[in-house]
């Protein structure tokens, strides 16, 4: 047996495994005898069929199976310990002419690179203290959610609900009565009804207006008649209202304001932290853009992109969807994700003092439960049923802790929400112009 190696790139290798029939013959003979014990055929006692007949009738199938077993064993016992391949190996060719075996296998190996000095990196971090205006807006949303819709004689306003009859007009502006749509209820606060809102603002019950709906080069004009106008009657913001909407968990307006402010701040801090993590990832990927990604690893990440896309589409893709073109289009993004995976491995080695405690797991599970609105015990049971899911949970906790350490080591430039948004808008515009 011989293994020869061809370097396709720094991180891609093509291995050729060669063997002769003489080398494989002992395996074949053993396989023949094993099969003889299992074969029952009329005219022969069980397990006593002559090997010559077995070879003649079943030889090719037995040898083919044994060759596949042999290749898998060589890969496991010889290739893996020596090269530590990553990604799914690609078995390109298998040639067997009854005398000589030759198998080509493409593998990827881990790229070698030096992790940059984290302390020299600078990232932007968005900071924001919740304002009274933001609390007031959320209080208003709470009142709106608890409000009651009532018919009104007042003109249509931006947040009105209206009931309308709509009839399409032909090219000469004449109504096509046979296509009339009656008693259609629309909420003008919904963005999809923006053309209706623009045409109906200020109108009253019984008024008419023409609404133009356009999609691409197609457009259609409807004559709309307002049949009723509904306005939202808001409850008074008082202690009784607070008790009702919080199931008596909060009993005063002042405490409700504090609770809402805390919720908004926690949400913003979470978003800010997630954005800071993304800033770290983007910066580290940028300074390590020379990391070579093995073809087999790149293929795995491209496939992950494709699987996510199909999942988002609920398994349905357009009839003219070209999978090869899609895989090519996301190649660079897949390469970035692969580079990040290698970088994260090195970061976890650098911060090897990270420990995961039972308290960390409980906190993560509680966060997951809150995120999906499920009982903590249900989330625990879900993870308890799958070792893979539990291991992924621990990996995510470890990654979070590594990020905490990174954020303590990098240089952080704090920007207000407005400054951060303006800077990112400018960067996007500059990128679009380049």
N, C-alpha and C positions, 0 to 999 in steps of 0.2 A: 504494500500500500504506500502511496506517495501523495503528499499534499503540496502543490505549488501555489505561489501567491503572486498576483499581479496588482499593483497599486493603480487603481483607476483615478483616485484623487488622494489627498492627504487623509481623508476619512472614509474612503470607499475602497474596498478590496474585492477582487474576484478570486475565489479559491477554486482550484481544480483538484478534485480527488480522483486518483487513478488506482486501479487494482486489476489483477489478472484473474483468469478462471482458476489457476492453480491456487491463488491466495483465497479465493472464495469457495473452492470446492469443499473443504471441510464443513463449512456452514451449510452448503447445499445438501450434503450427505446427511447431516444431522436433521435438517428440515424434512428430507424424504422419510426418514425413519419416524419422525414425530407424526407426520401425516399418515403413515402406514397404520399406526395404532388407532387412528380415528376413522379410517375408511372401512366400510362394510360393503362388500360386493358379492352378489350371488356367485357361487362356485368356489369361494375362498372363505376359509375360517376368518373370523374377525381379527384384524391386525396382522394377517399373514399373507396379504397380497404381495407378490414378488416386486422388488424395487424396480426391475426393468419395465414392468407394466405401469407402475406409478410414474416413472420418469417419462414414459411415452405419452401417457394420457394427461398427466397434470404437471409435467416438468416445467414448462414455461411459466405457468402461473405461480408455482411454488418458488421458482428462482426469482421471478419478478418481485414477489412479496419479500423474499429474503434480501434482495438487493436494496429495497427501500428501507428495511430494518437496519441493514448494514450502514447505509448512508446516514440515517438518523443517529446511530450509535457513534459513528466517527465524528459527526457534528457535535454531539453532546460531550464526548470524552476527549476529543482532540482539539476541535476548533474553539469551543466555548472557553475552556480553561486558558488557552493561549491568547486569544484575540478579544475576549469579552464583547462579542458583537451586540450592538444595540439596534433597535428597530426590528421589523420582521424580515428575516433573511429571504432572499429571492433565489429560488432554485431555477436557474436559467435553462440548463440542458442536462439531460441524462442519456448517455449513449452506451449501449450494451450490444456488442456484435457476437455474443456467445463465447468470446475469448477475452475481451478487454472491456473494462468499465471505465467511463469517464463522466464525472459530474461537475458542473460549474455552479458555484454558489456565490451570489453577491451579498456582501455583508457591509454594515457600517460600523465604525469604531468611534469611540468617544474622542472629540476634538481636544487638543491640548491648548490651553491658554492661561494667561496669568490674570487673576482678578485685579481690577483697578483699585487704587487707593480710595476707599469709600469717603474718607474725610475730605477729599478734594472736590467732591461733587456738590453742586448747589441746585436746590429745587425750590420751586415756588409753592407756598402753602396758603390757601385761602382761609382767612379768619373773619369771623363775623359774630357780633353780639346782637341777639334778637332785639328788635325795636318795639316800642309800644304800638306803632302803626301795624306791624306784622301781627301782633297779638290781637289788635282790634279787627283786622281782616279775618283772622281765623274765628274770632267770636261771631262775626257777621255770617261766616259760612255755617257755623253751628246753628244760628238762628234760622238760616235759610233751609237747612236740612230738616228742621223741626217745624217749618212754616206750613201754612195751609193755602191751597190754591182756591181762589174765589172769583166768580165772574164779576167783571167790572165794566163800568160805562166810560172809564177813562181811556185816553188814546193809548195806542200800542207803545210800549217802552222796550228798552233793550233786553230786559229779562222777562218779558211777558210770555205767556203761552197763548196761542191763538188757534181757533178752529176755522178752517177755510174751505171754500170750494175752489178748485183750480181747473181751468179748461185750457188746453193748448190752442194756440192761434196758428192759422195757416200763413202762407207767405204774404197774403194780402191783409193780414190782420183780422181775419174773421174767425170767430170761435168754432172749434170742432167739437160740437156738443156731444157727439157720440163717444168721445174720449174723456168726458168730464169726470173728474175725481172729486167726490163730495165728502164733507165732514172729516177732512184730514186735520189731525191735531199735530201741531209742531211747537217745539220749545225753542224760542228765538235765542236763548243763551247757548244753544248747541251750535258749535262752529260750522257744522255741515249745512245749517240753514242760514248762513250769512247773507246770501242773495235775497232771501225773503225778508230778513231783518232790515236790510238797506231799503227795500221797497215799501215796507209796511210801517216803519217808525212814524208815529204821529197820526196814523190812521185810526178810525173808530169803527165800531160795529156797523156793517152795511156799506163801508167804503170799498172801492176797488183799486187795484194797482197791477201793473204789468211787471212780471218777474222774468228775467232772462237767465237761463241756466246754460252754461257752456262747459264742454269737455273736449279738449283738443280743438279740432276744427269744427266739431259739431256743436250746434247751439239750438235751443228751443225756447220760445216765449210762451209764458202762461199768463192768462188773466185771472187774478186772484180776488175773490170776494171774502171779506172778513165777516164771519158769522158770529163769532164771540171772542171776547178778550178776557183772559184770566190774569190776575195779578197775585203775587205771593204775599199773603198776610203774615207778618213776622211776629213771633211771640215776644213779649217784653223780656229784656235781660234783667232778671232778678233772681233772688235765691231759690224761688220755687222752680223756675226754669232750669237752674243748675242742678237741683236735686233730681228733676225728671230725666234730664239727658245723661246723667251720670249714675242713675239707679241708686241715688242717695249716697254714693261714695264721696261726693264733694257737696258741701252744704251752703257755700257762700260764693258770691260773684268774685270777691277778692281772691279766694283760694282757687277758683276756677281759672282766673287770669294767670295766677302763678303756675298752675298745672299746665296750661296751654303753652306758656312761655318756656317751661322746662321741656315739654315735648318737642317744640319747634327747635329749641337749642340742641337737644340730643340728636334730633334728626340731622340738623345742619352739621354738627360735629362729626356724625357718622359719614355724611357725604364728603365733608372736607377731608376726613381721614382716608376715605376710599380714593379721592382724587389725588391725595399726596402719595398714596401707594402707586397709583398709575404714573405719577410724575417720576417716582423712583425707577419703576420698571422701564419707562420710556428712556430715561437718561442712561441707565445701565445698558440697555440694548443698543443705544446709540454709540456709546463708547466702546462697546464690544462687537461692533458690526462686522469685524473681520473673523468672527468665529465661523469655521466651516461646519456646515450641516450635512451629515450623511444623507444620501439619496433615500435610503430606506426609512430614516427618521422623518425626513421631509414628507415622504409619501404618507406616513402615519398621521402627521398633523394635517395634511391636506384632506385626508379621509375624515378626520375629526370635524373639520370645517364643513365638509359635505354632509356628514351625518347630522350636525346641528342645524344646517339649513333645511334639510328634509324634515327634521323634527318640528321646526318652526312652521313649516308648510303642512304639517300633519301628514307627511308622507306623500303629498301630492305636489308634483312639479309640472310646469307647462309641457305640452306635448313636444314643443320644439326645443326643449331644454337640452343643451349640449354639455354633457358631464365633463368631457375633456377640456373644453374651453373654460368651464367654471373652475376646474382644478388649476388650470394655468393662471387664471385671473387672481386667485387667492394665494398664489405661490409665495409671494414676498411676505404676506401677512403670516402664512404658515411658518416660513423661515424665522420670522421674528419670535413667534411663540416657541419654536424649537430652541432658539438661542436663549430665550428667557429660562427655559427648563434647565439648560446647562448652567446658566449663571446662578439660578436658585440652588442647584446642587452644590456649587462652590460656596455660596453664601452660607448654606447650612453647615458646611464643613468649617467655615470661618467662625461661625457662631455656634460651635458644638456644645456650648454649655446650656443650651436651651433645654428646659425640662417641661414635660407636660404633666400636670397634676390632675387628680380627680376633680378638683374645683374648676380647673380650666375646661374640662369636658362638660361639667354641669352647666357652666356659664354659656358655653357654645350651644348646648342643647336648648337652654332657656331662650337664647337669642333666636334659634331656629323656630322654636315654638311660637314666639311672639311674631316672627316674620310671617309665618303661615297661618296664624290664628288658630293653633291647635294646642291641645293639652301637652304638657311636657312629657308625661308618661307615654303618650302615643308616639312622640318623636323618639323617645328612648327605645321603645319596643321596635320601631322601624329599624334603627341602627343595630339593635341587638340581633336582628334576624339575618344580618349580612356582615361577614367579616370584612369584605371589600369596602362596604359603605363605612364601617367603623374605622378602617384604616384610612380612608379618604378624609374622614372627619379629623383624625389625628394629624394628618398631613396639613390640612387647612389651619389647624390650631398652631402647628409648628411654623407654618409660613407666616401667620399673623405675628407670632412672637419674634421671628426673624426680622420682619418689617419694623417692629417696635425698636429693635436694636439698631437697624439701619437708620431710622429717623433720628435716633439719638446721635449718630455718628456723622451724618451728612450735614452740610450747611443749609439751613432753612431760611428762605427769604419770605417773611410774612407779608401778604397783601390783603387789603380789604376785598370784600366780595366784588365791589365795583371795579377796583383796580385789576383784580385777577381776570374778571370777565372781559374787560377792555383789552388787556394784554393778549389773552387767548384769541380774541376776535381779530386783533391786529396780526397775530402770527398766522391765523388761518387765511387772512386776506393776502399776506405776503407769500404764503405757500401756493395760493391759487394763482398768483401773478407770475410765479417762477416757472 
